[in-house]
Amino acid sequence: MEPILADRAFLQANRLGAEFLAQQVTCIRRDNQYQIVQLSDGKEITCHVCLIATGVAYRKVDIPGADEFTGSGVYYGAALAEAKSCADEIVYIVGGANSAGQAAMYFSRYAGQVHMLVRADSLNKSMSKYLIDQIKATPNIKVETCTEITSMSGNGHLECLTVRTPNGEERRQVTSVFIFIGAAPKTDWLPKDIAVDNKGFILAGPTSKPRLPNRGLSIATPTCSRPAFLASLLPATFASTP
């Protein structure tokens, strides 16, 4: 599904006049009001606004067996198709923030039972109240606090979890575990003078607000009508200059 969506997005942008460059972005620097984007072949592109869409890297769990079964029962994030493929199954979700709660609500439409494993003693500090209320009102979602996975096992595919609960360790049969413990933005390659928060996300916004720390450098610029440059850090991916 994702390749088809990407192909259609490319065709639509191409019809609207976007130029695509299959280049890796190696550096971005600023010169007065301009953003200068340097490509891997040495060429440079100058623009007023630079939109960075390099995505995030999911934080991984340090649990014996997790790496072995990633993609074979252990998943980071969840797509719609994955939820539908878990019809009537017992699904485990690791995490206690909004992304985990939203996933639990969606999986509850298809799975027979959804277990949320949360290391904290409640969801109150990490999840919005409206989600907590929805989860409480959903009979096939079970929230297990002060609980975490200590190991995973199986034969080619995840089959069993060892879980530490307030009552001791338990072994549970399982086919799917979805991890929602946050993600880190791919911004460590940016110049030091570009302001980021303590998690690495770019502090940016509409360029019409001159007090922003990164004027002209944004993840999205909904009020800006000037030419923009959309850059991807990954090798052999497309960068566009509308």
N, C-alpha and C positions, 0 to 999 in steps of 0.2 A: 504493500500500500504506500509506504513512504517514497520509494523510487518513482511511482506513478505521480504522486503529488508534486514531487520535486520537478519532474519533467513538465507537468502542466504549468507550474509556477514560472519555469524558465521560458516556456513558449509565450505565456501571457506578458511577462516583462519584456521579452524581445519584441512583441507586437507593439508595445507602448514606447519603444525606442531606447530601451536600456542597452548599454554596451557591456558585454561580459568578458572578463579577462581571467584565464585559467592560470593564476599566479599566486604565489605565497606572499603575504605581507610580512615584511621583516622589521619595519620600524614606522612610527608615526612621530612627526615633530611639528611644532608650530612656528609660524613666522608672521607676527602681527595677527591679523584676523584670519589668516589662512591655515588650513591643515595640509601638511605635505605627507603623502603616503608613499613609502618606498617599497618597491616590489623586488622579488628575488632575482629578477634579471637586471637589476640596477636602475630601471626606469622609475620616474617619480610622477605622481599625479597630485595636482593642487586642487583643493576644494574649500568651500566655505564651511561645510558641515560634513563630518565623518560619522557614519553610523556603524557601530561595532556589533557584530552578531556572531561571536565565536563560540557561543554556547557555554555549558558548564560541565564539570566532571563530577559525577556522583561520588560522595564519600563512601568508602567501602568498609565493611565490618572486618575486624581482625579475629576471625573465628576459624578453628580447624575445619577444613572441608569447604569453606565458603568459596575460595578461588576455584577449587576443583569442579564445583557444581554451578558456577556462574553460567547462565544460559541453559542449564539443564536442571531447572528446579529452583535456582536462586536468581532473582532478577532485581535490578536497580531501576526504580520507577515502574510504571505500568501503563501500557497502551490499552485502548478500548478492546482491541482484538484479544489481548491476553485475558482480560476479565471474562469475556464471553467463552473463552476456551476452558475456563475453570467452573463451568456449570455443574452445580450440585456437589462440588468438591469442598474439602476443608482447606481454607486458605489462611496462611499466617502473614501478618504484616508487622514489620519491625519499625517502630518509630512512634512518637507521641505529639508531633506538631501538625499543623494544618494539612500539609501534603499527605501525611499518613491518614488523617481523618477523612479527607476527601476521597482517598483511594478506598478506604474501608466502606464508605457509603456506596461507592460505585460497585465494588465487588459484591456487596450484599444483595444486589439485584440478581446476581447469577449464582454465586456460591451457596452451598448448603449451610456453611458456618464460616464466619470470619473471626479469627483470633488476632487481637492487637496486643503485641508484646511491648510493654513500656517499662523502661528501667526506673523512672521516677515513681513516686507514690501516688500521683494523680495526673490528670491531663490539664488541670486548671492553669498552670503557669505557662504551658506551651501551646495551647490550642484555643481557638476562638469559642466563645460560649455557644454560639448558634450551632457549631459543629458538635460540641459535647452534647447538647440537647438532642440533636438528630441521632447521634450514636446511641444515646440512652433509650431512645424511642424505637430503635431498630432491633427486633428480637433476635436476629441471627448474627449480631455482632457481640463478641465477648471481649471486654477490655481486661487484660491481666497486668496489673501494676507490679512494680518491684520484681519484674521477671525479665530474663534475658536468655538468649541461646548461647550455649557454651561449646557445642560441636555439631557437625552435620555429617551424615554418612549415607552411603548408597552404593549401588552397583551400576555405574554409568549415568545414573540419574538420582537426584535427591530422593531418599526414601525415609529417613529418620532424623529427628532432632533430639538433642539432649538439651533440656531447658531447666534453668535454675529458677525456682519459685520460692516464695516465702516459706513453703513447707518442705523444701529440699529439691533434689534433682529428679526429673522425670524424663522418660524416653517416649517420644510421640511419633506415630506414623504420619507422614506428610508427603505431598507431591510438589507443592509450590510455596515459596517464601518470597515476599516482595519487601525490599529494603527501602525505607524512606527516612534517612538520617541526615539529609541535607546534601548540598552540592556546592562546589567551589567554582567560581568563574575563572575562565581561562584568560586572565589579564596580567599574569606575571611577566609577560614579555613587553608590556607597555613602558614608556619612559618614566623616570622617577617623578617628573614634574606634573604628570597627570594624576589628579586627586582621586583616590579610592577610599572606601570606608574600611573598617577593620576586618571585613570579610573578603575584601578584594573587589567589590562591585564599584563600578565607575560612578562618581558623583556627577551627574549630568542631567540635562533636561532641555527644554526649548531654548534656542539661542537668543530669543527675544528678551531674556532675562540676564543682563550683563553681570549680575552678582554671583552667578553660578561659577563654581571653581574651574570648570572645564568648558568654557564658552566655545561652542562650535563642535564639541565632541560629545556624542550622545548615544544612548541605546535606542531611543526613539525621539523624534522631534515633530510632534503632531501639529504644532503651530508654525512651523518653519516652511516657507515656500521656496527657499533658495536651493541651488543645485547641491546634491549630497552624494557622498561616496560610501558604498556599502562594502565592507572588507571582511574576508574570512581568513583566519590564521592558518587553517589546515592546508597542507600541500595539495596541489592539483584540484582545488575547489574554486568556485567562481567568485569573482569580485565584480560588482557592477557599478557603473557610473551613469545614473539617469541624467 
